[in-house]
Amino acid sequence: MNYTFLINSLGPDRLKKDEPLAKHTYFKLGGPADYLYEANTLDDLVAAVQSAITYKIPYLVIGGGSNILVSDSGFRGLVIKNKSKEIHLKGFAGGVEKGKLDLKEAIVEADSGVPANHLIRYTLDQGLSGLEDMLGLPGSVGGAVYNNSHHLGHLFGDHLIEVLVLDLEGKIKKYTQAECKFDYDYSIFHKTKEIVLSASFQMKRGDKDSLWEVANAAVKRRATTQPLGAPSSGCIFKNIPLADAMRIGTPDTTQSVGYLLDKAGLKGLSVGGAKVSDVHANFIVNDGTATTGDVLALIADVKTKIKEKYGVDLTEEVILL
Ligand SMILES: Cc1cc2nc3c(=O)[nH]c(=O)nc-3n(C[C@H](O)[C@H](O)[C@H](O)COP(=O)(O)OP(=O)(O)OC[C@H]3O[C@@H](n4cnc5c(N)ncnc54)[C@H](O)[C@@H]3O)c2cc1C
């Protein structure tokens, strides 16, 4: 691949050559990217994607790297690490009371590179309700929109009203919430391969103290149910379909794949340095010596065992690159 034009366009000092992607993923796994570029602003992000399109270089945009499993051979092309960071109130209803802004309802717009937690804390500080259950979600706004990330039955796209994207020709385009076709672990961007630039959320005022209470409870719950100290990419598999849960007769027809893996006795199962977590059976953790190959072999082993035991076909939630 000829990178000369891309290097001239983005600037040699802004590009890292043969950058190990293990440094940019929560799993601490993944071989080198031919080039990695850090986009610090939306303008950077747009320029990098447009350059890659113009010079026909394969590109991949990542946010926090918390939901990806990158191949040991890495990525041939340009990886763009999205660190755009602006959040602002785009519109609001309310007034000024005792010299303070008294919001009744607001539209908050965030760049796609904003860490989801920064956005959530911002809305909590404004006393805006809707994202409080998600506090503790790793990764970026862009990654959470892409996969419609979820927690405790709430979906990231629930309060979203508009998304700005860059299409495959490098043109900016708008999507409404309905056009995003949000579903469990899905948005239309899986199909269109467009790049999320920013997202706007419409949120109503709530009681600040109660919102923080819910948010802190969500964080506490994560700390007690997830192996947060160990490198992982969160849940490996999607929850099982309701029909399977009913057929198997899970308690309260839970669709939790973690429950099923635990029941099958798979906690602690390992391949090389990759192990099914003892804390949460739907997490695979890297003991520091794992390769992506180890994780893939363990995923295959778990799928085979669950198919044999319960006749369920598991599908990956983690995105394989
Ligand atoms: C400890 C832990 C806990 C987790 N808990 C949860 C949870 O409760 N609920 C949940 O749903 N997930 C959870 N996850 C998974 C993950 O954090 C979320 O899916 C998160 O939203 C991914 O965001 P990211 O920026 O890290 O995406 P990345 O991992 O960087 O990317 C994921 C995918 O999104 C694409 N993408 C990223 N940015 C953009 C963009 N701007 N435009 C278009 N595509 C883009 C990437 O190309 C890739 O295909 C957890 C992960 C960990 C490690």
The ligand as a MOL file (V3000), in Angstrom:
LIG
                    3D

  0  0  0     0  0            999 V3000
M  V30 BEGIN CTAB
M  V30 COUNTS 53 58 0 0 0
M  V30 BEGIN ATOM
M  V30 1 C -15.3340 -3.5180 31.7830 0
M  V30 2 C -16.2740 -3.2970 30.6440 0
M  V30 3 C -17.6260 -3.1100 30.8820 0
M  V30 4 C -18.5230 -2.9040 29.8170 0
M  V30 5 N -19.8440 -2.7260 30.1050 0
M  V30 6 C -20.7080 -2.5450 29.0920 0
M  V30 7 C -22.0980 -2.3600 29.3500 0
M  V30 8 O -22.5390 -2.2900 30.4790 0
M  V30 9 N -22.9370 -2.2490 28.2920 0
M  V30 10 C -22.4860 -2.2910 27.0010 0
M  V30 11 O -23.3020 -2.1910 26.0810 0
M  V30 12 N -21.1790 -2.4550 26.7240 0
M  V30 13 C -20.2810 -2.5770 27.7250 0
M  V30 14 N -18.9510 -2.7320 27.4500 0
M  V30 15 C -18.4950 -2.7090 26.0480 0
M  V30 16 C -18.0800 -1.3030 25.5740 0
M  V30 17 O -17.6040 -0.5460 26.6560 0
M  V30 18 C -19.1900 -0.5210 24.9130 0
M  V30 19 O -19.7280 -1.2450 23.8220 0
M  V30 20 C -18.7100 0.8510 24.4420 0
M  V30 21 O -19.8180 1.6400 24.1310 0
M  V30 22 C -17.7620 0.7940 23.2540 0
M  V30 23 O -17.2350 2.0900 23.0180 0
M  V30 24 P -15.7440 2.2880 22.4980 0
M  V30 25 O -15.5480 3.7390 22.2250 0
M  V30 26 O -14.7710 1.6780 23.4160 0
M  V30 27 O -15.8000 1.4870 21.1270 0
M  V30 28 P -14.5810 0.7660 20.4210 0
M  V30 29 O -14.2620 -0.4940 21.1660 0
M  V30 30 O -13.4760 1.7150 20.2160 0
M  V30 31 O -15.2330 0.4090 19.0260 0
M  V30 32 C -16.3180 -0.5120 18.9720 0
M  V30 33 C -16.8980 -0.4670 17.5500 0
M  V30 34 O -17.4730 0.8040 17.3360 0
M  V30 35 C -16.9230 1.3920 16.1590 0
M  V30 36 N -16.8200 2.8280 16.4190 0
M  V30 37 C -16.1840 3.4430 17.4470 0
M  V30 38 N -16.3150 4.7820 17.3100 0
M  V30 39 C -17.0410 4.9990 16.1850 0
M  V30 40 C -17.4990 6.1670 15.5120 0
M  V30 41 N -17.2270 7.3970 15.9660 0
M  V30 42 N -18.2310 6.0070 14.3960 0
M  V30 43 C -18.5230 4.7780 13.9020 0
M  V30 44 N -18.0910 3.6420 14.4840 0
M  V30 45 C -17.3640 3.7510 15.6150 0
M  V30 46 C -15.5440 0.7560 16.0070 0
M  V30 47 O -15.0860 0.8280 14.6740 0
M  V30 48 C -15.8370 -0.6670 16.4560 0
M  V30 49 O -16.4220 -1.4000 15.3990 0
M  V30 50 C -18.0320 -2.9060 28.4940 0
M  V30 51 C -16.6670 -3.0720 28.2540 0
M  V30 52 C -15.7920 -3.2540 29.3050 0
M  V30 53 C -14.3170 -3.3990 29.0220 0
M  V30 END ATOM
M  V30 BEGIN BOND
M  V30 1 1 1 2
M  V30 2 1 2 3
M  V30 3 2 2 52
M  V30 4 2 3 4
M  V30 5 1 4 5
M  V30 6 1 4 50
M  V30 7 2 5 6
M  V30 8 1 6 7
M  V30 9 1 6 13
M  V30 10 2 7 8
M  V30 11 1 7 9
M  V30 12 1 9 10
M  V30 13 2 10 11
M  V30 14 1 10 12
M  V30 15 2 12 13
M  V30 16 1 13 14
M  V30 17 1 14 15
M  V30 18 1 14 50
M  V30 19 1 15 16
M  V30 20 1 16 17
M  V30 21 1 16 18
M  V30 22 1 18 19
M  V30 23 1 18 20
M  V30 24 1 20 21
M  V30 25 1 20 22
M  V30 26 1 22 23
M  V30 27 1 23 24
M  V30 28 2 24 25
M  V30 29 1 24 26
M  V30 30 1 24 27
M  V30 31 1 27 28
M  V30 32 2 28 29
M  V30 33 1 28 30
M  V30 34 1 28 31
M  V30 35 1 31 32
M  V30 36 1 32 33
M  V30 37 1 33 34
M  V30 38 1 33 48
M  V30 39 1 34 35
M  V30 40 1 35 36
M  V30 41 1 35 46
M  V30 42 1 36 37
M  V30 43 1 36 45
M  V30 44 2 37 38
M  V30 45 1 38 39
M  V30 46 1 39 40
M  V30 47 2 39 45
M  V30 48 1 40 41
M  V30 49 2 40 42
M  V30 50 1 42 43
M  V30 51 2 43 44
M  V30 52 1 44 45
M  V30 53 1 46 47
M  V30 54 1 46 48
M  V30 55 1 48 49
M  V30 56 2 50 51
M  V30 57 1 51 52
M  V30 58 1 52 53
M  V30 END BOND
M  V30 END CTAB
M  END
